[in-house]
Amino acid sequence: MRCNRVIVLVLALLPAALRAQESYKIEVLKEGPPGALADEVKREMDAQGYRVVDDQGKPYADFWLRAKVPATARPSGPQGAVLFPVLAEGELLGALRFPGEGHDYRDQTIAKGVYTLRYGLQPVNGDHLGVSTYRDYALLVPVAKDKTTADLPTKRLEGQSAESAGTNHPAVLMLLAAPGGSSASSPTMARDEALNTWGAVVPLNLAVKGQPGAVPLSIQLILVGMAMN
């Protein structure tokens, strides 16, 4: 029986592993934010998006970032297990569109469609030990449930995000810093052989209270691959 369980587990992980072994690249998408977004949300988005395509040129995901993301201060590095302490939990970061079936960092199936991206932190409750070094994530929320630019309370955010996957667990995409602290002035895809992931490295423009202009922050949004634990 133990052998059978191992075989089932390997088969379950195989699709995610195969996706991560493919090659991906990112392109600038000169297309406005999806019409499915609520007007209040759409007005906050950058007019330009990004498209991630596989090695056959097939689109895997399109996403748009908020033109200016409110921040409490200029970025100055991690604070403990939090990479981006200047961001607020539940804050709107952008929007994402899966043109076909998508997957989150837990390899949950995400249906074709448009979702908002909101900043969240992995709970410190003992259930997520070893999943990642840092707690930062982007949570996917169905656009039909997310019509405001205001920060969402954690409980509401997690409940609505879970609807994206049709499960009792939020749909999450891991957020990391740009590899080696590199600048994301030009978007690129980063491959992590150890984690078996692909991440979109892009600039997030912050609106820091009391400071003129946008403050750039390089982030890496993991779009392909899953947690190993």
GIRAGI-V606320 format. One record per residue. N is the residue number from 0. RES is the residue in three letters. PHI is phi as a letter, one per 20 degrees, with the letter a starting at -180 (none if undefined). Layout:
# GIRAGI-V606320
N:RES:PHI, N:RES:PHI
This chain:
# GIRAGI-V606320
0:MET:none, 1:ARG:f, 2:CYS:f, 3:ASN:f, 4:ARG:f, 5:VAL:f, 6:ILE:f, 7:VAL:f, 8:LEU:f, 9:VAL:f, 10:LEU:f, 11:ALA:f, 12:LEU:e, 13:LEU:g, 14:PRO:g, 15:ALA:f, 16:ALA:f, 17:LEU:f, 18:ARG:f, 19:ALA:f, 20:GLN:e, 21:GLU:f, 22:SER:d, 23:TYR:c, 24:LYS:c, 25:ILE:d, 26:GLU:c, 27:VAL:f, 28:LEU:d, 29:LYS:e, 30:GLU:b, 31:GLY:f, 32:PRO:g, 33:PRO:g, 34:GLY:f, 35:ALA:f, 36:LEU:f, 37:ALA:f, 38:ASP:g, 39:GLU:f, 40:VAL:f, 41:LYS:f, 42:ARG:f, 43:GLU:e, 44:MET:e, 45:ASP:f, 46:ALA:f, 47:GLN:d, 48:GLY:d, 49:TYR:c, 50:ARG:c, 51:VAL:d, 52:VAL:c, 53:ASP:e, 54:ASP:f, 55:GLN:e, 56:GLY:n, 57:LYS:e, 58:PRO:f, 59:TYR:d, 60:ALA:b, 61:ASP:d, 62:PHE:b, 63:TRP:c, 64:LEU:d, 65:ARG:f, 66:ALA:g, 67:LYS:b, 68:VAL:e, 69:PRO:g, 70:ALA:c, 71:THR:f, 72:ALA:a, 73:ARG:f, 74:PRO:f, 75:SER:c, 76:GLY:n, 77:PRO:f, 78:GLN:c, 79:GLY:m, 80:ALA:e, 81:VAL:d, 82:LEU:f, 83:PHE:c, 84:PRO:f, 85:VAL:e, 86:LEU:e, 87:ALA:d, 88:GLU:g, 89:GLY:n, 90:GLU:f, 91:LEU:f, 92:LEU:d, 93:GLY:r, 94:ALA:b, 95:LEU:c, 96:ARG:c, 97:PHE:e, 98:PRO:f, 99:GLY:b, 100:GLU:f, 101:GLY:d, 102:HIS:b, 103:ASP:d, 104:TYR:f, 105:ARG:e, 106:ASP:m, 107:GLN:f, 108:THR:f, 109:ILE:d, 110:ALA:f, 111:LYS:g, 112:GLY:q, 113:VAL:d, 114:TYR:c, 115:THR:e, 116:LEU:d, 117:ARG:c, 118:TYR:f, 119:GLY:b, 120:LEU:c, 121:GLN:f, 122:PRO:f, 123:VAL:d, 124:ASN:c, 125:GLY:n, 126:ASP:e, 127:HIS:c, 128:LEU:f, 129:GLY:n, 130:VAL:f, 131:SER:a, 132:THR:f, 133:TYR:d, 134:ARG:e, 135:ASP:f, 136:TYR:b, 137:ALA:d, 138:LEU:e, 139:LEU:e, 140:VAL:c, 141:PRO:g, 142:VAL:f, 143:ALA:f, 144:LYS:d, 145:ASP:c, 146:LYS:d, 147:THR:c, 148:THR:e, 149:ALA:f, 150:ASP:f, 151:LEU:e, 152:PRO:g, 153:THR:g, 154:LYS:f, 155:ARG:f, 156:LEU:g, 157:GLU:f, 158:GLY:f, 159:GLN:f, 160:SER:f, 161:ALA:g, 162:GLU:f, 163:SER:f, 164:ALA:d, 165:GLY:m, 166:THR:c, 167:ASN:e, 168:HIS:c, 169:PRO:g, 170:ALA:e, 171:VAL:c, 172:LEU:d, 173:MET:f, 174:LEU:d, 175:LEU:c, 176:ALA:f, 177:ALA:f, 178:PRO:g, 179:GLY:m, 180:GLY:m, 181:SER:f, 182:SER:e, 183:ALA:d, 184:SER:f, 185:SER:d, 186:PRO:f, 187:THR:b, 188:MET:d, 189:ALA:d, 190:ARG:d, 191:ASP:d, 192:GLU:f, 193:ALA:f, 194:LEU:e, 195:ASN:m, 196:THR:c, 197:TRP:c, 198:GLY:c, 199:ALA:e, 200:VAL:e, 201:VAL:b, 202:PRO:e, 203:LEU:d, 204:ASN:e, 205:LEU:e, 206:ALA:d, 207:VAL:e, 208:LYS:g, 209:GLY:n, 210:GLN:c, 211:PRO:f, 212:GLY:m, 213:ALA:e, 214:VAL:d, 215:PRO:f, 216:LEU:c, 217:SER:e, 218:ILE:c, 219:GLN:c, 220:LEU:e, 221:ILE:f, 222:LEU:d, 223:VAL:c, 224:GLY:o, 225:MET:b, 226:ALA:f, 227:MET:e, 228:ASN:d
